[in-house]
């Protein structure tokens, strides 16, 4: 796996993945950036959601659950001292669908976060990852 980042001359970068997909990152204006894109730590939070989301979607597809919509809400708390790693992450998995039951959804999330999600494996080294499942009617 590879990536290349190119500096914008300020506090932002354009990253290009080994599979040739581009992603812009920046920091907030009060930190010297333009605030035009997610910060690297916001991207880590989104990567955690995306990684787990892919796992959960695949598990639920195999279980043949009728999912109409699926969102993951994330909130991260960071250490006060450098490096300001995540110390706590709250994830809320919100599902909409036909005849959904809590247990199979929770089982899918647990399996992802405890076994399959590589990003959770890394973030979990410094942060307590809490999660819950909600079914939207």
ChimeraX commands (.cxc) that place a marker at each C-alpha (Angstrom):
marker #1 position 0.00,0.00,0.00 radius 0.5
marker #1 position 1.34,3.43,-0.93 radius 0.5
marker #1 position 0.40,7.10,-0.82 radius 0.5
marker #1 position 1.94,10.43,-1.82 radius 0.5
marker #1 position 1.21,13.82,-0.26 radius 0.5
marker #1 position 1.89,17.17,-1.91 radius 0.5
marker #1 position 2.07,20.34,0.17 radius 0.5
marker #1 position -0.04,23.37,-0.81 radius 0.5
marker #1 position 2.49,25.87,0.57 radius 0.5
marker #1 position 0.42,26.59,3.68 radius 0.5
marker #1 position -0.96,23.96,6.08 radius 0.5
marker #1 position -2.73,21.70,3.59 radius 0.5
marker #1 position -1.88,18.69,1.52 radius 0.5
marker #1 position -3.33,16.73,-1.37 radius 0.5
marker #1 position -2.88,13.03,-0.86 radius 0.5
marker #1 position -2.96,10.56,-3.71 radius 0.5
marker #1 position -3.39,6.90,-2.86 radius 0.5
marker #1 position -1.57,4.06,-4.55 radius 0.5
marker #1 position -4.84,3.32,-6.34 radius 0.5
marker #1 position -4.75,6.90,-7.71 radius 0.5
marker #1 position -7.53,8.49,-5.63 radius 0.5
marker #1 position -7.04,12.05,-4.40 radius 0.5
marker #1 position -7.97,13.48,-1.01 radius 0.5
marker #1 position -7.47,17.02,0.28 radius 0.5
marker #1 position -6.64,17.78,3.93 radius 0.5
marker #1 position -6.19,21.06,5.75 radius 0.5
marker #1 position -6.40,22.52,9.25 radius 0.5
marker #1 position -8.68,25.18,10.73 radius 0.5
marker #1 position -7.89,28.85,10.18 radius 0.5
marker #1 position -7.03,29.33,13.87 radius 0.5
marker #1 position -4.33,26.67,13.38 radius 0.5
marker #1 position -2.84,28.42,10.35 radius 0.5
marker #1 position -4.71,26.65,7.60 radius 0.5
marker #1 position -7.46,27.69,5.21 radius 0.5
marker #1 position -10.07,25.40,6.78 radius 0.5
marker #1 position -11.05,24.15,3.33 radius 0.5
marker #1 position -10.90,20.41,3.98 radius 0.5
marker #1 position -10.95,17.86,6.81 radius 0.5
marker #1 position -7.98,17.79,9.15 radius 0.5
marker #1 position -5.81,14.67,9.32 radius 0.5
marker #1 position -7.40,13.69,12.66 radius 0.5
marker #1 position -10.90,14.18,11.25 radius 0.5
marker #1 position -9.84,11.83,8.46 radius 0.5
marker #1 position -8.74,9.24,11.06 radius 0.5
marker #1 position -12.20,9.47,12.64 radius 0.5
marker #1 position -13.87,9.09,9.23 radius 0.5
marker #1 position -11.53,6.20,8.38 radius 0.5
marker #1 position -12.65,4.42,11.55 radius 0.5
marker #1 position -16.29,4.84,10.55 radius 0.5
marker #1 position -15.64,3.83,6.96 radius 0.5
marker #1 position -13.60,0.77,7.90 radius 0.5
marker #1 position -16.20,-0.50,10.34 radius 0.5
marker #1 position -19.04,0.49,8.01 radius 0.5
marker #1 position -17.68,-1.66,5.20 radius 0.5
marker #1 position -17.41,-4.63,7.55 radius 0.5
marker #1 position -20.90,-4.13,8.97 radius 0.5
marker #1 position -22.48,-3.68,5.53 radius 0.5
marker #1 position -20.87,-6.93,4.32 radius 0.5
marker #1 position -21.92,-8.87,7.43 radius 0.5
marker #1 position -25.50,-7.61,7.17 radius 0.5
marker #1 position -25.59,-8.40,3.44 radius 0.5
marker #1 position -24.59,-11.98,4.22 radius 0.5
marker #1 position -27.32,-12.13,6.89 radius 0.5
marker #1 position -29.75,-10.89,4.20 radius 0.5
marker #1 position -31.10,-8.09,6.38 radius 0.5
marker #1 position -33.18,-5.51,4.55 radius 0.5
marker #1 position -31.23,-2.31,5.26 radius 0.5
marker #1 position -32.66,0.83,3.63 radius 0.5
marker #1 position -30.26,3.35,5.18 radius 0.5
marker #1 position -27.21,3.18,7.42 radius 0.5
marker #1 position -25.28,6.01,9.05 radius 0.5
marker #1 position -22.39,6.10,11.51 radius 0.5
marker #1 position -22.06,9.11,13.78 radius 0.5
marker #1 position -18.66,9.57,15.43 radius 0.5
marker #1 position -17.36,11.81,18.16 radius 0.5
marker #1 position -13.76,11.73,19.30 radius 0.5
marker #1 position -12.03,13.10,22.38 radius 0.5
marker #1 position -8.31,13.82,22.22 radius 0.5
marker #1 position -5.50,13.96,24.75 radius 0.5
marker #1 position -4.49,17.38,26.06 radius 0.5
marker #1 position -0.77,16.69,25.57 radius 0.5
marker #1 position 1.15,15.93,22.37 radius 0.5
marker #1 position 0.75,13.75,20.51 radius 0.5
marker #1 position -2.94,14.56,20.87 radius 0.5
marker #1 position -4.17,11.04,20.15 radius 0.5
marker #1 position -7.78,10.01,20.46 radius 0.5
marker #1 position -8.51,8.85,23.99 radius 0.5
marker #1 position -12.21,8.12,23.53 radius 0.5
marker #1 position -14.41,7.61,20.50 radius 0.5
marker #1 position -18.19,7.26,20.59 radius 0.5
marker #1 position -19.77,5.59,17.56 radius 0.5
marker #1 position -23.50,5.46,16.93 radius 0.5
marker #1 position -24.67,3.11,14.17 radius 0.5
marker #1 position -28.11,4.14,12.91 radius 0.5
marker #1 position -30.06,1.71,10.72 radius 0.5
marker #1 position -33.33,1.91,8.81 radius 0.5
marker #1 position -34.94,-1.12,7.23 radius 0.5
marker #1 position -37.61,-3.78,7.29 radius 0.5
marker #1 position -38.18,-5.85,10.46 radius 0.5
marker #1 position -34.78,-5.00,11.96 radius 0.5
marker #1 position -33.87,-6.49,15.33 radius 0.5
marker #1 position -31.19,-5.07,17.62 radius 0.5
marker #1 position -29.20,-8.27,18.29 radius 0.5
marker #1 position -28.02,-9.08,14.73 radius 0.5
marker #1 position -27.09,-5.43,14.19 radius 0.5
marker #1 position -25.12,-5.32,17.44 radius 0.5
marker #1 position -23.45,-8.64,16.60 radius 0.5
marker #1 position -22.29,-7.22,13.24 radius 0.5
marker #1 position -20.88,-4.06,14.84 radius 0.5
marker #1 position -19.13,-6.02,17.61 radius 0.5
marker #1 position -17.57,-8.40,15.08 radius 0.5
marker #1 position -16.30,-5.49,13.01 radius 0.5
marker #1 position -14.83,-3.50,15.89 radius 0.5
marker #1 position -13.37,-6.45,17.79 radius 0.5
marker #1 position -12.09,-8.57,14.91 radius 0.5
marker #1 position -12.11,-7.18,11.37 radius 0.5
marker #1 position -11.66,-3.38,11.33 radius 0.5
marker #1 position -7.95,-2.54,11.02 radius 0.5
marker #1 position -8.52,1.12,11.86 radius 0.5
marker #1 position -10.34,0.16,15.07 radius 0.5
marker #1 position -7.39,-2.06,15.90 radius 0.5
marker #1 position -5.05,0.93,15.65 radius 0.5
marker #1 position -7.27,3.60,17.23 radius 0.5
marker #1 position -8.17,1.16,20.01 radius 0.5
marker #1 position -4.52,1.18,21.13 radius 0.5
marker #1 position -4.96,4.71,22.53 radius 0.5
marker #1 position -8.73,5.24,22.69 radius 0.5
marker #1 position -11.66,3.58,24.35 radius 0.5
marker #1 position -14.10,2.91,21.52 radius 0.5
marker #1 position -17.70,2.97,22.74 radius 0.5
marker #1 position -20.54,2.17,20.41 radius 0.5
marker #1 position -24.28,1.76,20.26 radius 0.5
marker #1 position -26.85,0.74,17.69 radius 0.5
marker #1 position -30.09,2.57,16.98 radius 0.5
marker #1 position -32.94,1.50,14.74 radius 0.5
marker #1 position -34.72,4.41,13.09 radius 0.5
marker #1 position -38.40,3.81,12.45 radius 0.5
marker link #1:1,2 radius 0.2
marker link #1:2,3 radius 0.2
marker link #1:3,4 radius 0.2
marker link #1:4,5 radius 0.2
marker link #1:5,6 radius 0.2
marker link #1:6,7 radius 0.2
marker link #1:7,8 radius 0.2
marker link #1:8,9 radius 0.2
marker link #1:9,10 radius 0.2
marker link #1:10,11 radius 0.2
marker link #1:11,12 radius 0.2
marker link #1:12,13 radius 0.2
marker link #1:13,14 radius 0.2
marker link #1:14,15 radius 0.2
marker link #1:15,16 radius 0.2
marker link #1:16,17 radius 0.2
marker link #1:17,18 radius 0.2
marker link #1:18,19 radius 0.2
marker link #1:19,20 radius 0.2
marker link #1:20,21 radius 0.2
marker link #1:21,22 radius 0.2
marker link #1:22,23 radius 0.2
marker link #1:23,24 radius 0.2
marker link #1:24,25 radius 0.2
marker link #1:25,26 radius 0.2
marker link #1:26,27 radius 0.2
marker link #1:27,28 radius 0.2
marker link #1:28,29 radius 0.2
marker link #1:29,30 radius 0.2
marker link #1:30,31 radius 0.2
marker link #1:31,32 radius 0.2
marker link #1:32,33 radius 0.2
marker link #1:33,34 radius 0.2
marker link #1:34,35 radius 0.2
marker link #1:35,36 radius 0.2
marker link #1:36,37 radius 0.2
marker link #1:37,38 radius 0.2
marker link #1:38,39 radius 0.2
marker link #1:39,40 radius 0.2
marker link #1:40,41 radius 0.2
marker link #1:41,42 radius 0.2
marker link #1:42,43 radius 0.2
marker link #1:43,44 radius 0.2
marker link #1:44,45 radius 0.2
marker link #1:45,46 radius 0.2
marker link #1:46,47 radius 0.2
marker link #1:47,48 radius 0.2
marker link #1:48,49 radius 0.2
marker link #1:49,50 radius 0.2
marker link #1:50,51 radius 0.2
marker link #1:51,52 radius 0.2
marker link #1:52,53 radius 0.2
marker link #1:53,54 radius 0.2
marker link #1:54,55 radius 0.2
marker link #1:55,56 radius 0.2
marker link #1:56,57 radius 0.2
marker link #1:57,58 radius 0.2
marker link #1:58,59 radius 0.2
marker link #1:59,60 radius 0.2
marker link #1:60,61 radius 0.2
marker link #1:61,62 radius 0.2
marker link #1:62,63 radius 0.2
marker link #1:63,64 radius 0.2
marker link #1:64,65 radius 0.2
marker link #1:65,66 radius 0.2
marker link #1:66,67 radius 0.2
marker link #1:67,68 radius 0.2
marker link #1:68,69 radius 0.2
marker link #1:69,70 radius 0.2
marker link #1:70,71 radius 0.2
marker link #1:71,72 radius 0.2
marker link #1:72,73 radius 0.2
marker link #1:73,74 radius 0.2
marker link #1:74,75 radius 0.2
marker link #1:75,76 radius 0.2
marker link #1:76,77 radius 0.2
marker link #1:77,78 radius 0.2
marker link #1:78,79 radius 0.2
marker link #1:79,80 radius 0.2
marker link #1:80,81 radius 0.2
marker link #1:81,82 radius 0.2
marker link #1:82,83 radius 0.2
marker link #1:83,84 radius 0.2
marker link #1:84,85 radius 0.2
marker link #1:85,86 radius 0.2
marker link #1:86,87 radius 0.2
marker link #1:87,88 radius 0.2
marker link #1:88,89 radius 0.2
marker link #1:89,90 radius 0.2
marker link #1:90,91 radius 0.2
marker link #1:91,92 radius 0.2
marker link #1:92,93 radius 0.2
marker link #1:93,94 radius 0.2
marker link #1:94,95 radius 0.2
marker link #1:95,96 radius 0.2
marker link #1:96,97 radius 0.2
marker link #1:97,98 radius 0.2
marker link #1:98,99 radius 0.2
marker link #1:99,100 radius 0.2
marker link #1:100,101 radius 0.2
marker link #1:101,102 radius 0.2
marker link #1:102,103 radius 0.2
marker link #1:103,104 radius 0.2
marker link #1:104,105 radius 0.2
marker link #1:105,106 radius 0.2
marker link #1:106,107 radius 0.2
marker link #1:107,108 radius 0.2
marker link #1:108,109 radius 0.2
marker link #1:109,110 radius 0.2
marker link #1:110,111 radius 0.2
marker link #1:111,112 radius 0.2
marker link #1:112,113 radius 0.2
marker link #1:113,114 radius 0.2
marker link #1:114,115 radius 0.2
marker link #1:115,116 radius 0.2
marker link #1:116,117 radius 0.2
marker link #1:117,118 radius 0.2
marker link #1:118,119 radius 0.2
marker link #1:119,120 radius 0.2
marker link #1:120,121 radius 0.2
marker link #1:121,122 radius 0.2
marker link #1:122,123 radius 0.2
marker link #1:123,124 radius 0.2
marker link #1:124,125 radius 0.2
marker link #1:125,126 radius 0.2
marker link #1:126,127 radius 0.2
marker link #1:127,128 radius 0.2
marker link #1:128,129 radius 0.2
marker link #1:129,130 radius 0.2
marker link #1:130,131 radius 0.2
marker link #1:131,132 radius 0.2
marker link #1:132,133 radius 0.2
marker link #1:133,134 radius 0.2
marker link #1:134,135 radius 0.2
marker link #1:135,136 radius 0.2
marker link #1:136,137 radius 0.2
view
